[in-house]
Amino acid sequence: MRPALASTLAVLVTILVGACATSHVEDTWTDPSVAGRRLDFHKVATVALLQEGALRRVAEDDLARAIETRSSEAGGSVEAVPSYTLLDVAELADAERTRSKLAAAGFDGAVVVSVVDSHERVTATPGIGTTHWGYGGAWMIHDTVVRTDTIVRVQTNIYSVAEGKLLWSGTSRTLNPRDVSDLIDDVVRDVGGALREQGLVR
């Protein structure tokens, strides 16, 4: 049984990474000031806006690990730190206080993920018909195939801590994530692919 995923308030972010068969980025927005240059961060905070504390920690750990791995593979050296090691949920509700605390700790960027929608879709498809003969003549029996899919949409925001503003935002759609780690991995690869296509990361 998959853990329930829920979104909360929004706050900070930075650097993710290519696409997966079960997920894709639906839409993106980029601050005009970023056009033509790369998002060059050295130390970023990973923030998962989830109501459940344990899920938040798992998601932020996975996000930090994935960012550092993808950065290393691209020849970079980004340090990613889960925000729960510095900030509690109450602090995340105050964007300016969060930014000041991250800036004082040497962060220049932050990556914030939040679940904007999670729902199940049920699809019923008629199966192969079978002819049966009996006293009443012939009739067809169709075995209906019922499929239930879980669809999760995640918003990823990338912030400049130094400038205190949003630089990039994207919404990705994932089909049937096995768990939070699987969902984060899909999001990181999809968002990274979108950022590379726009020339914002290597």
C-alpha positions in Angstrom: 0.0 0.0 0.0 1.5 3.3 -1.0 1.9 6.0 1.6 -0.5 8.9 1.3 1.0 11.9 -0.3 -0.2 15.4 0.5 1.0 18.9 -0.3 1.4 21.9 2.1 2.7 25.5 1.8 5.4 26.5 -0.7 8.9 27.7 0.0 12.5 27.1 -1.6 15.0 25.0 -4.2 17.9 23.8 -7.1 19.2 21.2 -9.7 17.6 18.0 -10.8 18.1 15.5 -13.5 16.1 12.8 -17.8 12.8 11.2 -18.4 11.1 8.0 -17.3 8.6 5.7 -19.1 6.0 6.3 -16.4 6.4 10.1 -16.0 6.9 13.4 -17.8 7.0 17.1 -17.3 3.7 18.7 -18.2 4.6 22.4 -18.1 7.4 24.7 -17.0 8.1 28.4 -16.3 11.5 30.2 -16.3 12.3 33.6 -15.0 13.4 35.8 -17.9 16.6 36.8 -16.1 17.8 33.1 -16.2 17.5 32.9 -20.0 20.8 32.2 -21.7 22.7 31.1 -18.5 23.0 28.1 -16.4 21.7 27.6 -12.8 25.1 27.4 -11.2 24.6 26.5 -7.5 27.2 25.1 -5.1 25.1 24.3 -2.0 21.4 23.7 -2.2 18.7 22.8 0.3 16.1 20.1 -0.6 12.6 20.8 0.7 9.7 18.4 0.5 6.4 20.0 1.4 4.7 16.9 2.9 2.4 16.8 5.9 3.8 13.6 7.3 7.2 14.2 8.9 8.6 10.8 8.1 7.7 11.1 4.5 9.3 14.6 4.4 12.6 13.2 5.7 12.6 10.3 3.2 11.8 12.6 0.3 14.4 15.2 1.2 17.1 12.6 1.7 16.3 10.9 -1.7 16.1 14.3 -3.4 19.5 15.4 -2.0 21.1 12.1 -2.9 19.7 12.2 -6.4 20.8 15.8 -7.0 24.4 15.1 -5.9 24.6 11.9 -8.0 23.3 13.6 -11.1 25.6 16.6 -10.5 28.6 14.3 -10.2 27.7 12.4 -13.3 27.5 15.7 -15.2 31.0 16.7 -13.9 29.7 19.1 -11.2 30.0 19.1 -7.4 26.8 20.4 -6.0 26.3 19.8 -2.2 22.7 19.0 -1.4 21.4 19.1 2.2 17.9 18.0 3.4 16.2 21.0 4.9 14.8 19.0 7.9 18.3 19.1 9.3 18.0 22.9 9.6 14.4 23.9 9.5 11.2 22.6 11.2 7.8 22.7 9.6 6.8 26.0 11.3 9.9 27.8 9.9 9.0 26.6 6.4 5.8 28.6 6.7 7.9 31.8 6.9 9.6 32.2 3.5 11.8 35.2 4.5 12.9 33.6 7.8 13.7 30.4 5.8 15.7 32.3 3.2 17.7 34.2 5.9 18.5 31.0 7.7 19.6 29.2 4.6 21.7 32.2 3.4 23.5 32.4 6.8 24.3 28.6 6.5 25.9 29.2 3.1 23.2 27.9 0.8 22.9 29.7 -2.6 19.9 27.7 -3.9 17.0 25.5 -2.9 14.8 22.9 -4.6 11.2 22.6 -3.3 8.9 19.8 -4.3 5.2 19.5 -3.4 2.4 17.2 -4.4 -0.3 19.2 -6.1 -2.6 16.3 -7.0 -2.9 12.6 -6.3 -5.8 10.5 -7.5 -6.7 7.1 -8.8 -8.1 6.4 -12.3 -10.1 3.3 -13.0 -10.3 2.0 -16.6 -12.6 -0.9 -17.7 -11.8 -2.6 -21.0 -13.9 -5.3 -22.6 -12.0 -8.6 -22.9 -12.0 -11.2 -25.7 -15.5 -12.5 -26.6 -16.2 -16.2 -26.3 -19.0 -18.0 -28.2 -21.0 -20.5 -26.2 -23.6 -22.9 -27.8 -26.6 -24.2 -26.0 -30.2 -24.9 -26.2 -30.9 -21.2 -26.5 -28.6 -20.6 -29.4 -25.3 -18.6 -29.2 -24.3 -15.8 -26.9 -21.1 -13.9 -26.2 -19.3 -13.5 -22.9 -16.9 -10.6 -22.5 -14.4 -10.7 -19.6 -14.0 -7.1 -18.6 -10.5 -6.1 -17.6 -10.4 -3.4 -14.8 -7.2 -1.4 -14.3 -6.6 1.1 -11.5 -3.8 3.6 -11.9 -2.4 6.1 -9.4 -1.5 9.5 -10.9 0.6 11.9 -8.9 1.4 15.5 -10.1 4.4 17.1 -8.4 5.5 20.8 -8.6 9.2 21.5 -8.4 10.4 25.0 -7.7 14.0 26.2 -8.0 14.9 29.3 -5.9 17.9 31.5 -5.7 18.5 31.9 -1.9 20.9 34.9 -2.6 18.3 36.7 -4.7 15.3 35.5 -2.8 13.3 34.7 -5.8 11.9 31.8 -7.9 14.0 31.0 -11.0 12.3 28.0 -12.4 9.1 26.0 -11.9 7.7 22.8 -13.4 4.9 20.3 -12.9 5.6 16.7 -13.6 3.1 13.8 -13.8 4.0 10.3 -12.6 2.0 7.1 -13.2 1.9 4.4 -10.5 5.0 5.3 -8.3 5.8 2.4 -6.1 6.7 4.7 -3.1 8.0 8.1 -2.2 11.6 7.2 -3.3 10.3 6.0 -6.7 8.3 9.2 -7.1 11.3 11.4 -6.2 13.6 9.5 -8.6 11.1 10.1 -11.5 10.7 13.7 -10.7 14.5 14.3 -10.5 15.1 12.6 -13.8 12.2 14.4 -15.6 13.0 17.8 -14.2 16.6 17.4 -15.0 15.8 16.5 -18.5 13.6 19.6 -18.9 16.4 21.8 -17.4 19.0 20.3 -19.8 16.7 20.9 -22.8 16.5 24.6 -21.8 20.3 24.8 -21.3 20.0 25.6 -17.6 22.1 22.6 -16.4 24.8 20.4 -18.0 
